[in-house]
């Protein structure tokens, strides 16, 4: 039996998968959105600068049902 590679090690613990998405969003200069139960149904938006706030998010879709635009409305900062 061969030793597990990097991918296999990562897949064994999927609790950190959201961190990869967050890291990639910041690498691209985009905000990272997450949903937490304590936020009352709103999304938490985190910017690469470290600012975090609640946002109301609306998605616009094309004729084929693919998302083409994300429109978020700032609600309040989270400290």
N, C-alpha and C positions, 0 to 999 in steps of 0.2 A: 504494500500500500504506500503510495507516495504522500509526501507531506503536503498539507493544504497550502495553496498559494494565497496571495494577498486578497484576491476577490472572494475566495472561500471564507477567509477570516472575517472579512467585512460582512458578508452575508450571514454569518453565524449570529451577529448581534445587530439586528435592524433597528434597535432603539436610537441609533445615531443617524439614521438615514436623512432626517430633516436637516441635520447640520450640513450635509453635503449640498442640499438644495439651497440652503441659506448662503453657503460659501460661494456657490456658483453664481447666484443672483448678484452678490456683491462684486464678484470678479467682472461681471458684465456691466456693472454700474447701475443695476436695477434694484428696486426695493424688494424686500422679502415679506410676504404676507403669511400669517399663520392664524389659526383659529384656536382660541382657548376658552374653556367653559366659563371662566370668570369674567369674560368680556361682554356678556349679555347678547350674544348672537352677532356681534360686529367682528370684523377682522382686525388683527393687530398688524400694523405696517411698520417695518423697521428699515431705516435707511442705512446705507453704508457708513454714514457719519456717526451712527450710534443712536440717533433720535428714534424714539418709539412712540406711536400714537394710535388711537383707534380710528378706523376709517369705515365708511359705508361704501361698499364696492358694487359696481354695476358692470356687467360684461356685455359687449356688443358683438353680434355674430354676423357672418356673411350669409349668403343665400344657401350655402351648403351646410350651415350649422357649425362652422368652425369659428372659434373666437378670434376677433381681429383687433379688439380694443378693450382696454381696462380703464374704467373711469372710477376714480375714488374721490370721496368727499371727506375732508378732514373733520373729525369730530372733537377730539380732545387729546392732549398729551398724556402719556403714561410715564410716571417717574420711576 
